[in-house]
Amino acid sequence: MAQAGLFDEPIKIYEVVQTSNEYGEQVDTYKLKYETRARIQNTSGSRINDSNEIFYSYNKNFIVRYYVPVEDFYRIYWDGHYYRIDNIDKNKKLQQISIDCELVKE
C-alpha cells in the first residue's frame, strides 16, 4: 500500500465532451469529473519540430488512489497543462492506479 505523503500534487480530471459550434465543427470542451491528489513522475521528454514549430513533448506518470474514477478518454489537468491519457493500469493489491499521460499540444 502506498504512503499517504507521496500523493502530494493536486490534479483535476476532466471528461472530453464533443459539441458542434455554429459552423458545424466538432469542438472539444472539458467537463470537470473529479479532483484528487496524485504522485507524479516524469517518464520522458523531448523537443519536437512540427511544421516549423518547436513543441516540447512530455510524458508523465500520475499515480492516484484506486477509487478515483478515470477512463481512457479523460484529460488530466496539472500545473497549467492538459495531459492525454495513454494507458491506465489498475493495481488492486496496492490500491492505486498508474496513469501514463502525454502533454496535449495546444
N, C-alpha and C positions, 0 to 999 in steps of 0.2 A: 504494500500500500504506500502511496506517495505521501511525503510530508506536506503538511498544510502550508508551511512557509515558502515552498517552492512556487506556488501559484500566486505570483506577486504582480502580474500585469493585467490591468483591466482591458477587456476586449468586448466588442459588440458583434453579434451575429445577425446578419440581415438575410432576408429572403428576397430573391430577384423576382420582380413582378413585371411581366412584359405587357405594355399597353400601346395603343396606337395614338399618334398625335393627329392634329388637324389635317396633315398631309398624307396620312395613311402609313407612315413609317413606324416600325417597331421600335419602341423606346423602353429601355430598362430603367425601372425605378426600384429603390430599395425600401423594404418594409422591415422595421426592427422586430426581431423574433425573441432575442434573449441577450442579456448582459451577464457576464461572469468574469472570473479571473482565470488566468492561464499561465503556464510556464512556456516561455518562448525560446526556441533555439534556432540559430542561424545555420542553415544547411548548405547553402551556396549562394554565390552572387557573381554577376559578370556584367560587362558593358557590351551592349548590342548596338550596331549601326543599322537602323531600319529606315530605309528610304531617305538616307542622308540625315537622319535624326538620331541622336545618341540617346539611348534608353538604358537605364540601369535595372537589370533583372535580378530580383532577389527571391530566394526560396526560403521559407521559414517552416518550422515545425511547431505547431501550437498543441500543447497538452492540457486537456481540461478534464474535469470530473466526469465520471461515467453517465451521470444523469442529465448532462447537457444535451438538449435536442439539436442535432446537427445533421444536415443532409448534403449530398454531393453538389447540389446547385446553389447552395448558400454562399454568401460572401462574409469574410471576417474583416472588421474594421479595427485597426490598431495603429497607433502612432501617426494618425493623419492619413493613412493609406488603406485602400481596399485590397484584400487578398482573395484570389480564386482558389477554391478547394480542389486539389488534385486527387487526394487519397484520404480515406478515413479508416483507421484501424482501432477497433474497439477491443479492449483488453479487460474482460470481466474479473479476472484474477487480481489485477492491480487496481481495479475500479477507476480506470482512466481511458480517455480516448485520445489517440495521437492523430493529428490532422496535418497533412502535408499541404502547403499552400504556395502559390506563386503570386508575386506582385502584379496587380492589374494595371495595364498601361492606360493612362488617362490622356 
